[in-house]
């Protein structure tokens, strides 16, 4: 995969770019309106003898601002408002809402030119006009169509159903606004009552699952039963759709009687959404998933930006907090990946984070302050084990093992013999300095490497670099000059052992023996990690134990002629940390 990416030619890149651009065009977010409707969303004009007023068919409830709205009326309007229910019964001959709207729909379909001017959408008209201003393309309206009888008993909700009201509003909206809006209904199933809160929650939830979370949704909850209003509001807030604005028409009785749209307030429940986002971030951080938390907050910041652009000024302070949190998370990602430069890049502009970065303790052998790598690696292994990320755990465990050796080289003053290019991070032994300044160390290192048939033995030649088995002259070849790159863990361990033995400090020797005992328990897992990670069987704590058991069982059996058993495993399998849970205990030693 890596080679194919590196060798990707311009044509492939262009095709990929074109595909990405087309996909973005296809998934361009759109603004939609989602609404409940009720009996107050239809107003019909009375005859001229009654003053050409539009009377809402079903406005039979008081709202908190009704008194204020009534104060704006003149005496005639006020009387008309107080008499509205009587006028609906006597002048419009409305016995129940469902049957009236069914008959009105038939008349509207037969004579649209006549009836269009006699009908208004009532309370929802202001919502529709506001949605058009915000470039809404679709309206989804929840309607009820309940059975007339339930188990032989009369269903009282049947008479107030909005199934025919929807058809009237659809005709009116499409005629009035010249097909600018696509009006669609979502019918509550007859098996779910309009007052069945749990059932309604399920229906609204299912609807929101069909929407793109990147849509901009406008929501009106004024119509419908209180249970429908609650279900729409809660399921919208918890839907995961980031950009949502609630349109709440302000009651203006004067405009309602005149057949005009009421003004709408824009309300964003972004604070409720913020609680959800932060709860998700908290759960991710409990699993030490800094990058996941960063992704959630970055998306939330985009939402706040959109809300700010739409005039919701209160989000500005919250955005500042989110930006600081994003910088802190990026810093955490950097340190988790042992990338001090990346971490500092994201904390330099914030004094609190900069101070935190500067206070990391000094690591031996390094020229600058930063988080101690060995402690960082051990901590990561603990976190990865806790979160069952076993492939990552084994990789970090191997890095931890090698870092222990690096620390020992520094602690035993062995780093002075190495040339370490910063970018590569390799350990190049400068053999001239080693042989000239510390021949006993060079000799002991050679003897240890000789036992393991290492590259050093192959490069040192009798009569040139060696005399009677003693290393007396530095390497000097055309390609590498005097440099010898320590090829891996065994050679680094040999160099540490040579340092300990030639210093001949009793305390160092005893401590190193304890270290070697612990290292031997990790050797098997160090050797086995690549096979465990790269085979297509996956990796888990249980599989680690199964693989160890299988290798031990195989080790105890006679090895057949054509059978192959990794010699490195042969040396380490008996000492392997068992069960695998003991790996962390060994590392802590």
C-alpha positions in Angstrom: 0.0 0.0 0.0 2.8 2.4 0.9 4.6 1.9 -2.4 1.4 2.4 -4.4 0.8 5.7 -2.6 4.3 6.9 -3.2 4.1 6.0 -6.8 0.7 7.5 -7.4 1.0 9.4 -10.7 -0.6 12.7 -11.7 -3.5 11.0 -13.5 -4.5 9.0 -10.5 -4.3 12.1 -8.3 -6.4 14.0 -10.7 -9.1 11.3 -10.8 -9.1 11.2 -7.0 -9.4 15.0 -6.8 -12.3 14.9 -9.3 -14.1 12.2 -7.4 -13.6 14.1 -4.1 -15.0 17.3 -5.7 -18.0 15.5 -7.2 -18.7 13.8 -3.9 -18.6 17.1 -2.0 -21.0 18.6 -4.6 -23.4 15.6 -4.2 -23.3 15.9 -0.4 -23.7 19.7 -0.3 -25.7 20.4 2.8 -29.2 21.8 2.4 -31.6 23.6 4.7 -34.8 21.8 5.6 -37.8 22.7 7.9 -39.3 20.1 10.2 -42.6 20.9 11.8 -45.6 19.7 13.8 -48.9 21.1 12.8 -52.1 21.4 14.7 -55.6 22.9 14.5 -54.3 26.4 15.0 -52.4 26.2 11.7 -55.5 26.9 9.6 -57.3 30.2 9.5 -60.4 30.8 7.2 -61.7 34.2 6.2 -65.2 35.2 7.3 -67.7 37.0 5.1 -67.5 40.8 4.6 -70.3 41.4 7.1 -67.9 40.1 9.8 -65.1 42.4 8.8 -63.0 40.2 6.5 -61.2 38.7 9.4 -59.3 35.4 9.3 -60.4 33.2 12.1 -58.2 30.3 13.4 -60.2 27.1 13.4 -58.7 25.5 16.5 -57.1 28.2 18.6 -58.6 27.2 21.8 -55.7 27.6 24.3 -54.1 30.5 26.1 -50.4 31.1 25.7 -48.2 33.0 28.2 -48.1 36.1 25.9 -51.8 36.1 25.0 -52.6 39.1 27.3 -49.8 41.2 25.7 -51.0 40.2 22.2 -54.6 41.3 23.1 -53.5 44.7 24.3 -52.5 45.5 20.7 -56.1 45.0 19.4 -58.8 47.6 18.8 -62.2 47.1 20.2 -63.6 45.3 17.0 -60.6 43.0 16.8 -60.7 42.2 20.5 -64.4 41.3 20.2 -63.8 39.2 17.1 -61.0 37.4 19.0 -63.2 36.7 22.0 -66.0 35.4 19.8 -63.7 33.2 17.6 -65.0 29.9 18.8 -68.6 30.9 18.5 -67.9 32.2 14.9 -66.1 28.9 14.0 -69.2 26.9 15.1 -71.9 29.2 13.7 -70.4 30.9 10.7 -68.0 28.3 9.4 -70.2 25.4 10.5 -67.3 23.5 12.0 -68.4 20.4 14.0 -65.1 18.7 14.3 -61.7 19.6 12.8 -61.1 16.4 10.8 -64.4 16.4 8.9 -64.3 20.1 8.3 -60.8 20.0 6.8 -61.9 17.0 4.7 -64.7 19.0 3.2 -62.6 22.1 2.8 -60.0 20.2 0.9 -62.6 19.0 -1.6 -63.8 22.5 -2.1 -60.2 23.9 -2.4 -59.3 21.2 -5.0 -62.5 22.0 -7.0 -62.1 25.9 -6.9 -58.5 26.7 -6.0 -58.8 30.3 -7.4 -61.7 31.1 -5.0 -60.5 29.3 -1.9 -56.8 30.2 -2.0 -57.4 33.8 -0.9 -59.9 32.6 1.8 -57.3 30.4 3.5 -54.2 31.1 5.5 -51.8 28.7 7.2 -52.4 30.4 10.5 -49.6 30.1 13.1 -47.2 28.2 10.8 -47.2 30.9 8.1 -44.5 32.9 9.8 -42.3 29.8 10.1 -42.7 29.0 6.4 -41.7 32.5 5.4 -38.7 32.5 7.7 -37.7 29.1 6.2 -37.8 30.5 2.7 -35.6 33.4 3.8 -33.1 30.8 5.0 -33.2 29.0 1.6 -35.0 25.9 2.9 -35.7 23.4 0.1 -37.9 20.9 1.9 -40.6 20.9 4.5 -41.3 17.7 6.5 -44.5 17.9 8.5 -45.7 15.4 11.1 -49.4 14.6 10.8 -51.9 12.4 12.6 -54.4 10.0 11.0 -55.8 8.0 13.9 -58.4 5.2 13.8 -61.9 6.3 14.6 -62.4 3.5 17.1 -60.0 1.7 19.3 -61.2 -1.7 20.6 -64.7 -0.7 19.8 -64.5 2.6 21.8 -64.7 6.0 20.2 -61.2 7.5 19.7 -61.4 11.1 20.9 -58.2 12.1 19.0 -59.7 11.1 15.7 -61.7 14.3 15.3 -58.7 16.6 15.6 -56.5 14.7 13.1 -54.4 16.8 10.7 -54.2 14.5 7.7 -56.5 16.6 5.6 -55.0 19.9 7.0 -51.7 18.8 5.6 -53.1 18.3 2.1 -54.7 21.8 2.3 -51.4 23.4 3.5 -49.4 21.6 0.8 -51.7 22.9 -2.0 -51.7 26.4 -0.4 -47.9 26.6 0.0 -47.0 25.2 -3.4 -49.5 27.6 -5.0 -48.5 30.6 -2.9 -44.7 30.2 -3.2 -44.5 28.9 -6.8 -43.2 25.4 -5.9 -40.1 26.8 -4.2 -40.7 24.3 -1.4 -41.1 20.5 -1.5 -43.7 19.7 1.2 -43.7 16.2 2.5 -45.7 14.5 5.3 -44.6 12.0 7.9 -47.7 10.2 9.1 -47.7 9.0 12.7 -48.7 5.3 12.5 -52.2 4.5 13.6 -50.8 2.1 16.2 -49.2 5.1 18.0 -51.5 7.5 19.7 -50.8 11.2 19.4 -50.4 11.2 23.2 -48.2 8.1 23.5 -44.9 9.7 24.5 -42.8 6.6 24.3 -44.2 5.6 20.9 -43.7 9.1 19.5 -40.1 9.2 20.7 -39.5 6.1 18.6 -41.1 7.6 15.5 -39.3 10.9 15.7 -36.0 9.1 16.4 -36.5 6.9 13.2 -37.1 10.0 11.1 -34.0 11.8 12.3 -31.9 8.8 11.5 -32.7 9.4 7.8 -31.2 12.9 7.8 -27.7 13.9 7.0 -26.0 15.1 10.2 -24.5 18.0 8.1 -27.9 19.4 7.1 -29.0 22.7 8.5 -32.4 22.0 10.0 -35.1 24.5 11.0 -37.6 23.2 13.6 -41.0 24.3 14.6 -42.6 22.6 17.5 -45.7 24.8 18.1 -48.3 22.5 16.5 -49.5 19.0 17.5 -50.1 17.6 20.9 -47.8 18.4 23.8 -46.3 14.9 23.5 -45.5 15.5 19.8 -43.9 18.8 20.7 -41.7 17.1 23.4 -40.8 14.2 21.1 -39.7 16.6 18.2 -37.7 18.9 20.4 -35.8 16.1 22.4 -35.1 13.9 19.4 -33.9 16.9 17.4 -31.5 17.9 20.2 -30.1 14.4 20.6 -30.0 13.6 16.8 -26.4 14.5 16.3 -27.3 17.1 13.7 -25.0 19.9 14.5 -26.6 22.9 12.9 -30.2 23.3 14.1 -32.3 26.4 14.7 -35.8 26.5 16.3 -38.3 28.9 14.7 -40.8 30.1 17.3 -43.6 32.3 16.0 -44.5 35.1 18.4 -48.2 35.3 18.9 -49.6 38.4 17.2 -53.4 38.2 17.2 -53.6 41.3 15.1 -51.6 39.7 12.3 -53.4 36.4 12.7 -56.8 38.0 12.2 -55.4 39.9 9.2 -54.1 36.7 7.6 -50.5 37.9 7.9 -47.5 36.0 9.1 -46.3 36.4 12.7 -42.7 37.3 13.4 -40.4 34.4 14.3 -37.7 34.2 17.0 -34.7 32.1 16.3 -33.7 29.9 19.2 -30.7 27.6 19.2 -30.5 25.0 21.9 -26.8 24.9 21.4 -26.1 24.8 25.2 -28.0 21.5 25.4 -26.0 20.2 22.4 -22.9 21.4 24.1 -23.6 19.2 27.1 -23.9 16.2 24.8 -20.7 17.0 23.0 -18.8 17.4 26.3 -20.2 14.2 27.7 -18.9 12.4 24.6 -15.5 14.0 24.9 -15.3 13.0 28.6 -16.0 9.4 27.7 -13.3 9.5 25.0 -10.8 11.0 27.5 -11.6 8.3 30.0 -10.3 5.9 27.3 -7.3 8.2 26.7 -8.5 8.8 23.1 -7.1 12.3 22.7 -7.4 12.2 18.9 -11.1 11.1 19.1 -11.9 13.9 21.5 -10.1 16.3 19.2 -12.3 15.2 16.3 -15.5 15.7 18.3 -14.5 19.2 19.5 -13.4 20.2 16.0 -16.8 19.4 14.6 -18.4 21.2 17.5 -16.3 24.3 16.8 -17.6 24.2 13.2 -21.1 24.1 14.5 -20.5 27.1 16.8 -18.9 29.0 13.9 -22.1 28.4 11.8 -24.3 29.5 14.7 -22.1 32.6 15.2 -22.4 33.4 11.5 -26.2 33.2 11.8 -26.2 35.9 14.5 -26.2 33.9 17.7 -23.6 35.9 19.5 -23.6 34.0 22.8 -21.4 31.2 21.3 -18.3 33.4 21.1 -17.2 32.7 24.7 -17.8 29.0 24.3 -15.7 29.0 21.1 -12.7 30.5 22.9 -12.9 27.7 25.4 -13.2 25.1 22.6 -10.1 26.6 20.8 -8.1 26.3 24.0 -9.2 22.7 24.5 -8.3 21.9 20.9 -4.8 23.2 21.5 -4.5 21.2 24.7 -5.7 18.0 22.9 -3.3 18.5 20.0 -0.6 18.9 22.6 -1.7 15.6 24.2 -1.6 13.9 20.8 1.9 15.1 20.3 3.2 13.9 23.6 1.3 10.6 23.3 3.2 10.1 20.0 6.5 11.2 21.6 6.6 14.2 19.3 7.7 17.1 21.5 8.0 19.5 18.6 4.4 18.9 17.4 3.2 19.3 21.0 5.0 22.6 21.5 3.7 23.9 18.2 0.2 23.8 19.6 0.9 25.3 23.0 3.1 28.3 22.2 0.2 30.7 21.8 -1.4 29.7 25.2 0.6 30.7 28.3 -1.0 28.0 30.5 -0.1 25.3 28.1 3.4 26.7 27.5 4.1 26.7 31.2 3.0 23.1 31.4 5.3 22.2 28.5 8.3 24.0 30.0 7.9 22.2 33.3 8.5 18.7 32.0 11.6 17.3 33.8 15.0 16.9 32.2 15.8 13.6 30.5 19.3 12.3 30.8 21.3 12.6 27.6 19.0 15.1 26.0 19.9 18.8 25.5 16.4 20.1 26.2 13.5 19.8 28.7 10.7 17.5 27.6 8.5 14.7 28.8 10.7 11.8 29.8 10.4 9.3 26.9 10.8 6.2 29.0 8.1 7.2 31.5 5.9 8.2 28.5 6.3 4.9 26.8 5.5 2.9 30.0 2.4 5.1 30.6 1.2 4.5 27.1 1.6 0.8 27.5 -0.6 1.0 30.6 -3.2 3.0 28.8 -3.2 0.8 25.7 -3.5 -2.4 27.8 -6.4 -0.9 29.7 -8.2 0.0 26.5 -7.5 -3.4 24.8 -5.4 -1.9 21.9 -3.1 -4.9 21.9 -1.4 -4.3 18.6 -0.4 -0.8 19.6 0.5 -2.1 23.0 3.0 -4.6 21.6 4.6 -2.0 19.4 5.0 0.4 22.3 6.4 -2.4 24.5 9.1 -3.0 22.0 9.9 0.8 21.9 10.0 0.8 25.7 12.4 -2.1 25.8 14.8 -0.3 23.5 14.4 3.0 25.3 15.5 1.2 28.5 18.7 0.3 26.8 19.2 3.9 25.5 18.7 5.2 29.0 21.3 2.8 30.3 23.8 3.9 27.7 23.3 7.5 28.8 23.4 6.7 32.5 26.7 4.7 32.1 28.3 7.5 30.1 28.4 5.4 26.9 26.7 8.0 24.7 30.0 9.8 24.1 31.1 6.9 21.8 28.2 7.4 19.5 27.4 9.7 16.6 23.6 10.1 16.6 22.1 12.1 13.6 19.1 13.7 15.1 16.7 13.0 12.3 17.5 9.3 11.9 17.9 8.6 15.6 20.2 5.6 14.9 23.1 4.6 17.1 26.3 4.8 15.2 29.3 3.6 17.2 32.4 5.6 16.5 34.9 2.8 16.7 38.0 5.0 16.5 37.0 6.9 19.6 36.0 3.6 21.3 39.2 1.7 20.5 41.6 4.7 21.2 40.0 5.9 24.4 38.6 2.7 26.0 40.2 -0.4 24.6 38.8 -2.7 27.4 35.3 -1.6 26.6 35.8 -2.2 22.9 37.3 -5.6 23.6 34.5 -6.7 25.9 31.8 -5.5 23.4 33.6 -7.4 20.6 33.6 -10.6 22.7 29.9 -10.4 23.4 29.1 -9.6 19.8 31.3 -12.5 18.7 29.1 -14.9 20.7 26.0 -13.8 18.8 27.6 -13.9 15.3 26.8 -10.2 14.8 27.7 -7.9 11.9 30.6 -6.6 14.0 32.3 -9.9 14.0 32.0 -10.1 10.2 33.5 -6.6 9.7 36.5 -7.1 12.0 39.3 -8.9 10.2 42.3 -10.7 11.7 45.5 -9.0 11.0 43.7 -5.8 10.1 41.5 -4.8 13.1 42.3 -7.8 15.3 45.6 -9.1 16.7 45.6 -12.3 18.6 41.9 -11.9 19.2 42.2 -8.4 20.5 40.5 -5.4 18.9 43.2 -2.9 18.3 42.3 -0.9 15.2 39.1 1.0 14.3 36.9 0.1 11.4 37.9 1.9 8.2 36.0 1.0 5.0 34.9 3.0 2.0 31.2 3.2 2.8 31.0 3.5 6.6 34.5 4.6 7.5 34.8 3.9 11.3 31.1 3.8 12.0 29.3 0.7 13.2 25.5 0.9 13.4 24.1 -1.1 16.3 21.7 -3.3 14.4 19.1 -3.7 17.2 18.2 -4.8 20.7 20.8 -7.6 21.2 23.8 -5.4 20.2 22.6 -2.5 22.4 22.2 -4.9 25.3 25.7 -6.2 24.7 27.1 -2.7 24.7 25.3 -1.9 28.0 26.7 -5.2 29.5 30.2 -4.3 28.4 29.8 -0.8 30.0 28.7 -2.4 33.3 31.4 -5.0 33.4 34.3 -2.7 32.5 33.3 -0.1 35.1 33.3 -3.0 37.6 31.0 -1.3 40.1 29.4 -3.9 42.3 26.1 -1.9 42.7 25.8 -1.4 39.0 26.5 -5.1 38.4 23.8 -6.2 40.9 21.3 -3.7 39.5 22.0 -4.8 35.9 21.4 -8.5 36.8 17.9 -7.5 38.0 17.4 -5.6 34.8 18.5 -8.5 32.7 16.1 -10.9 34.6 13.2 -8.5 33.7 14.4 -8.1 30.1 14.6 -11.9 29.6 10.9 -12.0 30.5 10.2 -9.5 27.7 12.4 -11.1 25.1 9.8 -13.6 23.9 7.2 -10.9 23.4 9.7 -8.6 21.8 10.5 -11.3 19.2 6.9 -12.4 18.8 5.3 -9.0 18.4 5.7 -8.6 14.6 4.2 -12.0 13.9 1.3 -11.3 16.2 0.6 -7.9 14.8 1.0 -8.7 11.1 -0.7 -12.1 10.7 -4.4 -11.9 9.7 -5.7 -13.4 12.9 -6.0 -10.3 15.0 -4.4 -9.8 18.4 -6.0 -9.9 21.9 -5.0 -10.7 25.4 -6.6 -14.1 25.0 -4.7 -14.8 21.8 -1.4 -13.8 23.3 -1.9 -16.4 26.0 -3.0 -19.0 23.4 0.1 -18.3 21.2 2.4 -18.6 24.2 0.9 -21.9 25.3 1.2 -23.3 21.8 4.8 -22.3 21.5 5.7 -23.8 24.9 3.9 -27.0 24.0 5.8 -27.2 20.7 9.1 -26.4 22.4 8.7 -29.5 24.6 8.1 -31.8 21.6 11.0 -33.3 19.5 11.7 -31.0 16.6 11.3 -32.9 13.3 13.9 -32.7 10.5 11.9 -30.3 8.3 10.4 -28.4 11.2 11.6 -24.9 11.9 11.5 -23.1 15.3 12.7 -19.5 15.6 16.0 -19.8 17.5 15.3 -16.4 19.2 12.1 -17.9 20.6 13.9 -21.0 21.7 16.2 -18.8 23.9 13.4 -16.8 25.4 10.2 -18.9 25.6 10.9 -20.4 29.1 11.4 -17.0 30.7 8.5 -15.3 28.9 6.2 -13.2 31.2 3.3 -15.5 31.8 0.4 -14.8 31.8 0.7 -11.9 29.4 -0.9 -9.6 32.1 2.5 -9.8 33.9 4.2 -7.9 31.0 3.3 -4.6 32.7 4.6 -5.8 36.1 7.9 -6.8 34.4 8.1 -3.4 32.7 7.5 -1.6 36.0 10.5 -3.6 37.4 
